[in-house]
Amino acid sequence: MSLTPQHAASLSAETLVVASGRPPRERDEPVNPPIVLSSTYFGTGPLGDGDRGYGRYANPTWDPFEEALGQLEGSELPGLLYASGLAAVSSALSLVPAGGVLVMPSHSYSGSLVMAAELAQKGFLELRTVDIADTEAVKEQIAPAGPDARPASMLWLESPTNPMLGIADIPALAEAAHQVGAIVVTDNTFSTPLVQQPLALGSDVVLHSVTKYLAGHSDVVLGALVTPNPDIRAALLHHRTIHGAIAGPFEAWLALRGLRTLALRIQRSQDSATVLAERLGTHPRIEGINFPGLANDPGHQRAKAQMKGFGSIVCIQVAPAGDLSGPDAADKLVRALQLWLPATSLGGVESLIERRRRHTAEPLSVPENLVRLSVGIENVEDLWADLKQALDTLDG
């Protein structure tokens, strides 16, 4: 590719999203990497390191995105692209040894929690869930006291958490995990590498649902993992190859195309999220708000220390209105919107909204009236006007 590791390290993330993963600078080479649609590759000798061989092992269309994401996360090794975010979760969880201990946030992406719980039910691992924002409580789960207590094999971090937006003290928790030999995996989907770099904070593996901000247009389903550790990467690559959760070349190409505008999209959506959170936080129909950019948010100071911004997700709890309970008022709010799109997922150019407990897999500790807003790149005053008119319907 066109950027050496040394050159990439000297560039800002805003430049890397545009410049990384380009073809070589040679006469008549394309500016953008082409899509390679092949299930197999020519060869007559034994397959070895560096050989593509077969479409489940490698595809040239994956390489530019994997290189770009690795450089964005501060790794000298390219990332690994997967068929979905949950495929990446599955691969990361495969690093837990048989019978090992997994410590995971009680408020995590529901798919991660469900997968971990199912593995625990089958006896493959022991699952301990904890409030990831409570540093001392997490440390107790990583290295519990007592002669028969077992230390963690893996610490799973998600910061901010989905959907409660809790902020973990990543450096302190990573240090505690490494003291007992545990691997640290951080889901960086909400922040992206432009806002937070978990590897620099002590994590061993970074996870992304590429579906969200990295691809950014609500048109692909992909996941990714990044690690600077060659042994861990080899284990993850083996798992992807053997379990077959590979990305389609067209989806990989779309994800790289979306990545090019990540810096612009993040800047716009973060700025708008801050404005909307400040206004929503004082609205009489809102009884609670979660957004680390607010000075009174419990995670504000920690987020300031670890992040370059506060993300583009805002969560509100809708107050009861008249005969409507909080959950019913939340549903009425969502139905009354005309610009915001009631839909799951997040991180696209369009602003999405949903009451999270409509998902049966969502943890019961998530309030029934909690509504998650994924702020897009529309004009912030238009977004606010739509929210305001929908909130006004709760008085009718």
Buried (B, 14 or more C-beta within 10 A) or exposed (E): BBBEEEEBEEBEBBEBBBBBBBBEEEEEEEEEBEBBEEEEBEEEEEEEEEEBBBBBBBBBBBBBBBBBBBBBBBBEBBBBBBBBBBBBBBBBBBBBEEEBBBBBBBBBBBBBBBBBBEBBEEEBBBBBBBBBBBBEEBBBBBBBEEEEEBBBBBBBBBBBBBBBBBBBBBBBBBBBBBEBEBBBBBBBBBBBBBBBBBBEBBBBBBBBBBBBBBBBBBEBBBBBBBBBBEEBBEBBBEBBBEBEBBBBBEBBBBBBBBBBBBBBBBBBBBBBBBBBBBBBBEBEBBBBBBBBBBEEBBBBEBBBEBBBBBBBBBBBBBBBBEEBBBBBBBBBBBEBBEBBBBBEBBBBBBBBBBBBBBBEEBBEEBBBBBBBBBBBBBEBEEBBEBBEEBBEBBEE
